[in-house]
Structure formats: C-alpha cells, structure tokens
Amino acid sequence: MQIALNDFDLLFDSLVGQVPAESPVSLPSPEGTGQEQDEWIARAVALFHRGDYARCQSLLQKCEAQGSRDVRVRAFLAASRSMGNGRVRDGVVACLEAIRGAFYIPDLYFALGVLLLRAGDRAKAHAAFQRGLRLDPHHAGLTARLREMGERRVPVLGFLDRANPANRVLGRMRAQLSGG
C-alpha cells in the first residue's frame, strides 16, 4: 500500500510529537487547520499513553465534533471510553477496525494491547505489542509495556512441554538460583 508523502508526514508527526509527562497539555483552537487537528490527535494519543483516559476522551470528542475522519480518533475514543467504563470489547472492536484500515500506525497496536491487558488476555496483548514494534522498533510505549509484562524463559528441558511438571519444578529452581 502506497502512502502519499503528505499523509506520511502527518503520520510521522503524530507518532513522534508526544507531550512530555511533566508539562501541562495546552489545547489549540479546534477551529484550525488539518495540521492543528492532527496535533490535537497526537496530544490525545500521548494522554492515552500516559493513562490519562478521561482527558484523552474529552479531547477526542472535540475532534469528533469537528468532523475529524482520522482513524485514530475513533479508535482511541473507543479505547479511552472502554478503559473508563470497563466494557473492553467495544474498544477492542474499534481498534481492530482501525487497524484494518490503517495497519501501519503502531499506536493502534498499543491501544489494542492495553485493552487486551485490561481484558486479561496477556498472550494477545503481547502479540499486539510485538506487531506494533515491527512497524516502529523504537516506540517508547510499546517497549515499556513489553518490559512491564516480562519475558518467559526457554523451558529447562526443551524436549518437554512448558507445562510438564518436570519443567515447572526445574524452572522454579532456576528462578530461585538466578534470583529472578
């Protein structure tokens, strides 16, 4: 799929331009150009990354009221609502629909992974984070979430299944001896 140069620049700006955690978020006027609205969306995505779902939601509602057709608006709006009200399925469905249309945006995989973690599906969340990292290996949110999740070690006895009692006992022993 070819991406127009202008669309690529907007996508790049939205992924790179994140608001630092210490600084307050100042909102540009919603009656602005498409570039200002893109900056607004990028700030909402940054708020989602920081876990400020209520502010993210209110910002994206204003973008939606402006008639924004950006796929990130719908996906992150549904994701932030889902994180607030606990109905994770709605957010997951919205993220999957957005990914179908814009599979090249790593932030969508981040939102999907966060929702899947909330739903308790660690395996699928891990897969979503990995998929996003294939698009942007230096994505701070994706790498941080994967680091938080931790990694499984290779089974002690590779010829046996991970769930085999021998592997479980030997794995616990290895963890105690290595201090982790």
N, C-alpha and C positions, 0 to 999 in steps of 0.2 A: 504494500500500500504506500503510495507516494503522499508525502505531507508537503503542502505549499510552504515556501520559505517564511512567509509572514506568520502562518499558523505555527511553524516550528519555533520562531522567535517568541511568540506568546506563550507556548507551552514551556519553553526553556525558562522564561522569566517567572512563570508561575511556580516552577519547581525549585528554582534557585532562591528567589526572593522570599525568605522566611523572616518573620518578625522575631528578634531576639527575645528570650524569655523575660528579661528584666524590664524591657521598655513597654510603656503603655501602647495600646493599639489606637491609632488615630484614624478615623474613617474619612475617606474622601467623599465628596458630594456624589450621591447616586445619579444625579442628572449629568453625568460626564460622558466622556468618550468610551469607546470599547476598551481602550487601554486602561482607563481608570477602573472600569468594571473588572477587568482582568486582575488588576492589583487588589481589588476588593476580594475577589475569589481567592487569590493567593494568600491573603491575610486570614481568610476564613479557614483555609486548609491548614495554615500554621496554628491557628487556635485549636483545630481538631487534633493536631499532632501533640499539642501540649495538654490535651484532655479538658479543655475549656469548651465543652459541648454546647452549653447554653448560649454563650456569646457567638460561637460559630453558627448556631442555628439562627439566631436573630440577624446576623449579617447576611446569611444566605437567603433568608426570607425577603430581605430588602432587594437582593439581586434578582430573585424570582419575580418580585413585584415589578421590577424594571423590565421584565420580559427577557431576561437572560436565557439563552438556549444552550449555554455551556453545559456539557455533560457532567462536569464536576459539581455544579450547583445542585442538581437533583440527587446525585449520589451522596454527597456529603450532607445535604439537608436531611435525607432519609437516615443516614448513618448517625448523625447527631441526635435526631429525634429518637431513634432506636436505643441509643445509649442512655437517653433520659427516661424513656418510658418502659424499657425492658422488653419491648417487642422486637427482638433482634431479627427475626425472619424478614420483616419488611425492609430493613436496612440491607440485609444480605441480598435480597432480590434486586433492590435498586442498584447496588454495587455491581452485581453480575450483569445487569442490563447495560450499565455504563461501560463495563469492561468489554462487552460485546461490540460496542460502538467505538470505543477508544482504548484498545488494548495496550497502547503504547505509553500510558500515563501511570507511572509507578505509584503515585499517591492513591490511586483507586485500589490497588492491591493492598496498600497499607490499611485503608479504611475497611476493606473486606476482612483482612486478617484480624484487626481489632474487634470487629463484630463477631467473628468466629471464635476468638478467645473468650469473649463475653458469653457466647453460647456454650462454651465448654468443649469445643472441638479443636483441640490443640494440633492434631495432625493436619487438618485442612488449613488452619491458620498458618502453620509452619510452611505449608506448600504455597500459600498466597504470598507470604513474605519472601520466600525464595524466588517466586516468579517475578515479583517486583524488583528484586535485586538483579535479576538477569537483565532488566532494562536499564537500571541505574545502580551499578555496584557500590556507589558511594552515598546512597540515600541514607541520611542520618537516622530517620525514623525507623526504617526497615532494619538496619543493622542493630539499632538499640533494642528493638523488640525481640529480635532473634537472640541477642546476647542475654536478655532477661529470661527467655524461655530455656536457655541452656541447650546443650547438645548431648545426645546419647552416645555413650562409648560403644565401641565394637564389642560384641559378646566375647567373653573369655574363651569359650570353646566355639570357634567359628562354624564347626560342622554340626552343631546342635542349634535348635531354635532358641531365640532370645528368652522365651517363656519357660524353657526347660528348667526344672528345679536345680540341676547342677549349675547351669549358667547363672541363675538367680543367686544362689549361695556364693559362688565364686565371685560374682560381680559385687556383692555386698562386701565381701572380704577385701577385694581390690580397692573399693572405695574407702574402706576404713584405713587400709595401709597407706594409701596415697593422700589421705586427708581430705578427700572431696567426694 
